[in-house]
C-alpha cells in the first residue's frame, strides 16, 4: 500500500511540473505528460525511495535543495568574477587534480557537473573520487588553493549528511 501511495505522489508531482513547464493543455500534451510521468515514476522508484523515506539513495532531498541554491549563487558569483578577469586579462588556464573525500558515485557526479556548470571551470575527467578540472584562475593562485576552494564550495554538502 505504501508503494502505491509513494508512486502516486511522485506521479502527481511530476505531472504538475509537466503542466507548469509546458503550460499546454491540449489533449496530446496531457496524454504525453501522463505517459512520460508514468515511465519516470516506474523507472525511478527504487532510486528515490527507501524504507527511510524520500532520498536519492544516500543523499537526502533537503541537502540537494540547499545545494541547489548554493550552486545557483556560485554560478552567478563566478559569472561576474570571470567577466572581470577576462576583461582585465588576469587569468590563465590551469589543470588541477582534485582528490575528493567522498566516495558516493552520485555525489561525485553532482559535484563534477556543478564544477562544469560554474563559469571558469570544467571537469575534464573523473576517476573514482579524483577529478581533473580545467580552471581559469588568476596567475598568483596555486593549485592547492584552487582545490581547497572547489572542495569548500561543493563537497562540504555531501560530507557527513
C-alpha positions as CSV (number, residue, x, y, z in Angstrom):
1,X,0.0,0.0,0.0
2,X,2.9,2.4,0.8
3,X,4.4,1.6,-2.5
4,X,1.2,2.6,-4.4
5,X,0.9,5.9,-2.4
6,X,4.5,6.9,-2.8
7,X,4.3,6.1,-6.6
8,X,1.1,8.1,-6.8
9,X,2.6,11.1,-5.0
10,X,5.7,11.1,-7.3
11,X,3.5,10.7,-10.4
12,X,1.3,13.7,-9.4
13,X,4.3,15.8,-8.6
14,X,5.9,15.1,-11.9
15,X,2.7,15.7,-13.8
16,X,2.2,19.0,-12.1
17,X,5.7,20.0,-13.1
18,X,5.0,18.8,-16.6
19,X,1.9,21.0,-16.9
20,X,3.7,24.0,-15.3
21,X,6.7,23.7,-17.6
22,X,4.8,23.1,-20.8
23,X,1.7,25.2,-20.0
24,X,0.0,23.4,-22.9
25,X,-3.5,21.9,-22.1
26,X,-4.0,20.2,-25.4
27,X,-5.1,16.5,-25.3
28,X,-1.9,15.3,-26.9
29,X,0.3,17.1,-24.4
30,X,-1.7,15.8,-21.4
31,X,-1.5,12.2,-22.7
32,X,2.2,12.6,-23.5
33,X,2.7,14.0,-19.9
34,X,0.8,11.1,-18.3
35,X,2.9,8.6,-20.3
36,X,6.2,10.3,-19.5
37,X,5.4,10.7,-15.8
38,X,4.3,7.1,-15.5
39,X,7.5,5.8,-17.1
40,X,9.7,8.1,-15.0
41,X,7.8,7.1,-11.9
42,X,8.3,3.4,-12.6
43,X,11.9,3.7,-13.5
44,X,13.0,5.9,-10.6
45,X,11.1,4.4,-7.7
46,X,14.0,2.4,-6.3
47,X,16.3,5.3,-6.7
48,X,14.1,7.9,-5.0
49,X,12.5,5.9,-2.1
50,X,13.8,3.7,0.6
51,X,12.2,2.5,3.8
52,X,13.5,5.6,5.5
53,X,11.6,7.9,3.1
54,X,12.3,10.1,0.1
55,X,16.0,10.1,-0.6
56,X,18.4,9.8,-3.5
57,X,19.9,6.6,-2.2
58,X,22.5,8.2,0.1
59,X,21.7,11.9,-0.4
60,X,18.8,13.5,1.4
61,X,16.5,15.7,-0.6
62,X,17.0,18.5,2.0
63,X,20.7,18.5,1.2
64,X,20.0,18.7,-2.5
65,X,17.7,21.7,-2.1
66,X,20.4,23.5,-0.1
67,X,23.0,22.5,-2.6
68,X,20.8,23.8,-5.5
69,X,20.6,27.3,-4.0
70,X,24.3,27.3,-3.3
71,X,25.0,26.2,-6.9
72,X,22.8,29.0,-8.3
73,X,24.6,31.5,-6.1
74,X,28.1,30.2,-7.2
75,X,27.1,30.3,-10.8
76,X,26.1,34.0,-10.6
77,X,29.1,34.9,-8.5
78,X,31.5,33.2,-10.8
79,X,29.9,34.8,-13.9
80,X,30.6,38.3,-12.7
81,X,34.1,37.4,-11.3
82,X,35.2,35.8,-14.6
83,X,33.8,38.6,-16.7
84,X,36.2,41.0,-14.8
85,X,39.1,38.5,-15.0
86,X,38.6,38.2,-18.8
87,X,38.4,42.0,-19.3
88,X,41.5,42.6,-17.2
89,X,43.3,39.6,-18.8
90,X,44.1,38.4,-15.3
91,X,43.6,34.7,-15.8
92,X,45.4,31.7,-17.1
93,X,44.1,28.2,-17.8
94,X,45.2,25.6,-15.2
95,X,44.6,21.8,-15.0
96,X,44.2,20.8,-11.4
97,X,43.7,17.3,-9.9
98,X,41.2,17.3,-7.0
99,X,41.0,14.4,-4.6
100,X,37.5,14.3,-3.1
101,X,37.0,12.9,0.4
102,X,33.6,11.3,-0.6
103,X,33.2,8.0,-2.4
104,X,29.4,8.1,-3.3
105,X,29.2,8.0,-7.1
106,X,26.0,10.1,-7.2
107,X,27.6,12.8,-5.1
108,X,30.7,12.8,-7.2
109,X,28.6,13.1,-10.3
110,X,26.7,16.0,-8.9
111,X,29.9,17.8,-7.9
112,X,31.6,17.2,-11.2
113,X,28.6,18.5,-13.1
114,X,28.4,21.5,-10.8
115,X,32.0,22.3,-11.5
116,X,31.3,22.3,-15.2
117,X,28.2,24.5,-14.7
118,X,30.2,27.1,-12.8
119,X,31.8,29.6,-15.2
120,X,35.5,29.4,-15.5
121,X,35.8,25.7,-14.6
122,X,35.3,22.4,-16.4
123,X,35.5,18.9,-15.2
124,X,37.7,17.1,-17.8
125,X,37.8,13.6,-16.2
126,X,36.5,11.6,-13.3
127,X,38.4,8.6,-11.9
128,X,36.8,7.1,-8.7
129,X,36.9,10.2,-6.4
130,X,39.6,12.1,-8.3
131,X,38.5,14.9,-10.6
132,X,40.6,16.6,-13.3
133,X,39.5,20.2,-13.6
134,X,40.4,22.9,-16.1
135,X,40.1,26.2,-14.4
136,X,40.7,29.8,-15.4
137,X,42.3,31.3,-12.3
138,X,44.4,34.4,-11.5
139,X,48.1,33.9,-12.1
140,X,49.1,34.2,-8.5
141,X,46.9,31.3,-7.1
142,X,48.5,27.9,-6.6
143,X,46.9,24.5,-7.3
144,X,46.2,23.7,-3.6
145,X,44.2,26.9,-3.2
146,X,42.1,26.1,-6.3
147,X,41.5,22.6,-4.9
148,X,40.5,23.9,-1.5
149,X,38.2,26.5,-3.0
150,X,36.3,23.9,-5.1
151,X,36.1,21.4,-2.3
152,X,34.8,24.1,0.1
153,X,32.2,25.2,-2.4
154,X,30.8,21.9,-3.4
155,X,32.0,18.9,-1.4
156,X,31.1,20.1,2.1
157,X,27.4,19.4,1.4
158,X,27.9,15.7,0.9
159,X,30.3,15.0,3.9
160,X,28.5,13.6,7.0
161,X,25.0,14.0,5.6
